[in-house]
Amino acid sequence: MIDSIATMIRAMQTLGIPVLFVEQLPDKLGAT
């Protein structure tokens, strides 16, 4: 699963999507 997350982050970086948004996701999932 870590590999898929890393791939997703890499894809988002390629698309220009802020990684900060991605870094906040684990906190939101953890809060749930």
N, CA, C and O atoms as a CHARMM CRD file, in Angstrom:
* protein
*
  128
    1    1 MET  N      0.84100  -1.20700   0.00000 PROA 1      0.00000
    2    1 MET  CA     0.00000   0.00000   0.00000 PROA 1      0.00000
    3    1 MET  C      0.87100   1.25000   0.00000 PROA 1      0.00000
    4    1 MET  O      0.51600   2.27400  -0.58300 PROA 1      0.00000
    5    2 ILE  N      2.03100   1.14500   0.67300 PROA 2      0.00000
    6    2 ILE  CA     2.95700   2.27800   0.70700 PROA 2      0.00000
    7    2 ILE  C      3.40200   2.61900  -0.71200 PROA 2      0.00000
    8    2 ILE  O      3.53000   3.79000  -1.06700 PROA 2      0.00000
    9    3 ASP  N      3.63600   1.58600  -1.51900 PROA 3      0.00000
   10    3 ASP  CA     4.08700   1.81700  -2.89400 PROA 3      0.00000
   11    3 ASP  C      3.02600   2.57100  -3.68900 PROA 3      0.00000
   12    3 ASP  O      3.34600   3.48000  -4.45500 PROA 3      0.00000
   13    4 SER  N      1.77000   2.19300  -3.50300 PROA 4      0.00000
   14    4 SER  CA     0.69800   2.84900  -4.25400 PROA 4      0.00000
   15    4 SER  C      0.56100   4.30600  -3.83200 PROA 4      0.00000
   16    4 SER  O      0.27900   5.17800  -4.65400 PROA 4      0.00000
   17    5 ILE  N      0.76500   4.56200  -2.52600 PROA 5      0.00000
   18    5 ILE  CA     0.69000   5.93900  -2.03000 PROA 5      0.00000
   19    5 ILE  C      1.82000   6.76200  -2.62900 PROA 5      0.00000
   20    5 ILE  O      1.60800   7.89300  -3.06800 PROA 5      0.00000
   21    6 ALA  N      3.01800   6.19300  -2.64600 PROA 6      0.00000
   22    6 ALA  CA     4.17400   6.89400  -3.20400 PROA 6      0.00000
   23    6 ALA  C      3.93900   7.18000  -4.68300 PROA 6      0.00000
   24    6 ALA  O      4.28300   8.25400  -5.17800 PROA 6      0.00000
   25    7 THR  N      3.35500   6.22000  -5.38100 PROA 7      0.00000
   26    7 THR  CA     3.05700   6.40100  -6.80500 PROA 7      0.00000
   27    7 THR  C      2.02400   7.49700  -6.99600 PROA 7      0.00000
   28    7 THR  O      2.13100   8.30700  -7.91600 PROA 7      0.00000
   29    8 MET  N      1.02000   7.52000  -6.12300 PROA 8      0.00000
   30    8 MET  CA    -0.02600   8.53700  -6.22100 PROA 8      0.00000
   31    8 MET  C      0.55500   9.92600  -5.98900 PROA 8      0.00000
   32    8 MET  O      0.22400  10.87700  -6.69800 PROA 8      0.00000
   33    9 ILE  N      1.43500  10.03100  -4.97800 PROA 9      0.00000
   34    9 ILE  CA     2.07100  11.32000  -4.68300 PROA 9      0.00000
   35    9 ILE  C      2.91600  11.76700  -5.86400 PROA 9      0.00000
   36    9 ILE  O      2.90900  12.94000  -6.23900 PROA 9      0.00000
   37   10 ARG  N      3.65200  10.81000  -6.45300 PROA 10     0.00000
   38   10 ARG  CA     4.50600  11.14400  -7.58700 PROA 10     0.00000
   39   10 ARG  C      3.64800  11.62200  -8.75800 PROA 10     0.00000
   40   10 ARG  O      4.01300  12.56600  -9.46000 PROA 10     0.00000
   41   11 ALA  N      2.52000  10.97400  -8.96000 PROA 11     0.00000
   42   11 ALA  CA     1.61700  11.36000 -10.04900 PROA 11     0.00000
   43   11 ALA  C      1.06100  12.75800  -9.80400 PROA 11     0.00000
   44   11 ALA  O      0.94400  13.56200 -10.73000 PROA 11     0.00000
   45   12 MET  N      0.71800  13.04000  -8.54400 PROA 12     0.00000
   46   12 MET  CA     0.17500  14.35600  -8.21600 PROA 12     0.00000
   47   12 MET  C      1.22300  15.43500  -8.41500 PROA 12     0.00000
   48   12 MET  O      0.91400  16.53300  -8.87900 PROA 12     0.00000
   49   13 GLN  N      2.47100  15.12000  -8.06100 PROA 13     0.00000
   50   13 GLN  CA     3.55300  16.08700  -8.26800 PROA 13     0.00000
   51   13 GLN  C      3.70600  16.37000  -9.75700 PROA 13     0.00000
   52   13 GLN  O      3.94700  17.50700 -10.16200 PROA 13     0.00000
   53   14 THR  N      3.56200  15.32700 -10.56300 PROA 14     0.00000
   54   14 THR  CA     3.67200  15.48300 -12.01000 PROA 14     0.00000
   55   14 THR  C      2.54400  16.36600 -12.53400 PROA 14     0.00000
   56   14 THR  O      2.74300  17.17000 -13.44400 PROA 14     0.00000
   57   15 LEU  N      1.36600  16.20900 -11.95200 PROA 15     0.00000
   58   15 LEU  CA     0.21200  17.00100 -12.38400 PROA 15     0.00000
   59   15 LEU  C      0.23900  18.39800 -11.78900 PROA 15     0.00000
   60   15 LEU  O     -0.50800  19.28000 -12.21100 PROA 15     0.00000
   61   16 GLY  N      1.11000  18.59000 -10.80300 PROA 16     0.00000
   62   16 GLY  CA     1.22900  19.91100 -10.19400 PROA 16     0.00000
   63   16 GLY  C      0.29200  20.10400  -9.01100 PROA 16     0.00000
   64   16 GLY  O      0.06300  21.23000  -8.57100 PROA 16     0.00000
   65   17 ILE  N     -0.24600  19.00700  -8.49900 PROA 17     0.00000
   66   17 ILE  CA    -1.12800  19.10800  -7.32700 PROA 17     0.00000
   67   17 ILE  C     -0.26800  19.24500  -6.07000 PROA 17     0.00000
   68   17 ILE  O      0.66700  18.46800  -5.87900 PROA 17     0.00000
   69   18 PRO  N     -0.56800  20.21700  -5.21700 PROA 18     0.00000
   70   18 PRO  CA     0.21900  20.44600  -4.00500 PROA 18     0.00000
   71   18 PRO  C      0.31400  19.18900  -3.15300 PROA 18     0.00000
   72   18 PRO  O     -0.69400  18.55300  -2.84600 PROA 18     0.00000
   73   19 VAL  N      1.54900  18.83900  -2.77200 PROA 19     0.00000
   74   19 VAL  CA     1.76600  17.64400  -1.96400 PROA 19     0.00000
   75   19 VAL  C      1.28800  17.88300  -0.52900 PROA 19     0.00000
   76   19 VAL  O      0.96100  16.93700   0.18900 PROA 19     0.00000
   77   20 LEU  N      1.24900  19.14500  -0.12000 PROA 20     0.00000
   78   20 LEU  CA     0.77200  19.45700   1.22900 PROA 20     0.00000
   79   20 LEU  C     -0.63900  18.92700   1.42800 PROA 20     0.00000
   80   20 LEU  O     -0.99500  18.47200   2.51400 PROA 20     0.00000
   81   21 PHE  N     -1.43500  18.99000   0.37600 PROA 21     0.00000
   82   21 PHE  CA    -2.79700  18.46800   0.44200 PROA 21     0.00000
   83   21 PHE  C     -2.77000  16.96900   0.70900 PROA 21     0.00000
   84   21 PHE  O     -3.57800  16.44900   1.47800 PROA 21     0.00000
   85   22 VAL  N     -1.83200  16.28200   0.06700 PROA 22     0.00000
   86   22 VAL  CA    -1.70800  14.83100   0.22500 PROA 22     0.00000
   87   22 VAL  C     -1.21300  14.49500   1.62500 PROA 22     0.00000
   88   22 VAL  O     -1.63400  13.50500   2.22400 PROA 22     0.00000
   89   23 GLU  N     -0.31100  15.33500   2.14200 PROA 23     0.00000
   90   23 GLU  CA     0.26300  15.06300   3.45300 PROA 23     0.00000
   91   23 GLU  C     -0.77000  15.22800   4.56200 PROA 23     0.00000
   92   23 GLU  O     -0.61000  14.67600   5.65000 PROA 23     0.00000
   93   24 GLN  N     -1.82800  15.98600   4.28800 PROA 24     0.00000
   94   24 GLN  CA    -2.87100  16.19700   5.29100 PROA 24     0.00000
   95   24 GLN  C     -3.86300  15.03600   5.33300 PROA 24     0.00000
   96   24 GLN  O     -4.57000  14.85600   6.32500 PROA 24     0.00000
   97   25 LEU  N     -3.91500  14.25000   4.26200 PROA 25     0.00000
   98   25 LEU  CA    -4.88000  13.15300   4.19300 PROA 25     0.00000
   99   25 LEU  C     -4.71500  12.13200   5.31700 PROA 25     0.00000
  100   25 LEU  O     -5.71600  11.75500   5.92700 PROA 25     0.00000
  101   26 PRO  N     -3.49800  11.66400   5.62000 PROA 26     0.00000
  102   26 PRO  CA    -3.32900  10.67800   6.69900 PROA 26     0.00000
  103   26 PRO  C     -3.88700  11.18100   8.02100 PROA 26     0.00000
  104   26 PRO  O     -4.46100  10.40300   8.78300 PROA 26     0.00000
  105   27 ASP  N     -3.72900  12.46600   8.30500 PROA 27     0.00000
  106   27 ASP  CA    -4.24600  13.03000   9.55100 PROA 27     0.00000
  107   27 ASP  C     -5.77200  12.96600   9.57000 PROA 27     0.00000
  108   27 ASP  O     -6.37400  12.65000  10.59600 PROA 27     0.00000
  109   28 LYS  N     -6.38900  13.26600   8.43300 PROA 28     0.00000
  110   28 LYS  CA    -7.85200  13.24300   8.35500 PROA 28     0.00000
  111   28 LYS  C     -8.35900  11.80600   8.45900 PROA 28     0.00000
  112   28 LYS  O     -9.37500  11.54800   9.10500 PROA 28     0.00000
  113   29 LEU  N     -7.65400  10.87900   7.82800 PROA 29     0.00000
  114   29 LEU  CA    -8.05000   9.47400   7.89800 PROA 29     0.00000
  115   29 LEU  C     -7.84400   8.94700   9.30800 PROA 29     0.00000
  116   29 LEU  O     -8.63700   8.14200   9.79800 PROA 29     0.00000
  117   30 GLY  N     -6.78400   9.39900   9.95900 PROA 30     0.00000
  118   30 GLY  CA    -6.48100   8.96000  11.32100 PROA 30     0.00000
  119   30 GLY  C     -7.50200   9.49900  12.30800 PROA 30     0.00000
  120   30 GLY  O     -7.84200   8.84100  13.29100 PROA 30     0.00000
  121   31 ALA  N     -7.98900  10.71100  12.03300 PROA 31     0.00000
  122   31 ALA  CA    -8.97500  11.32800  12.91700 PROA 31     0.00000
  123   31 ALA  C    -10.29600  10.56700  12.83700 PROA 31     0.00000
  124   31 ALA  O    -11.08200  10.55800  13.78400 PROA 31     0.00000
  125   32 THR  N    -10.52200   9.93000  11.69300 PROA 32     0.00000
  126   32 THR  CA   -11.74100   9.15000  11.51800 PROA 32     0.00000
  127   32 THR  C    -11.60500   7.83400  12.27900 PROA 32     0.00000
  128   32 THR  O    -12.52500   7.01700  12.26800 PROA 32     0.00000
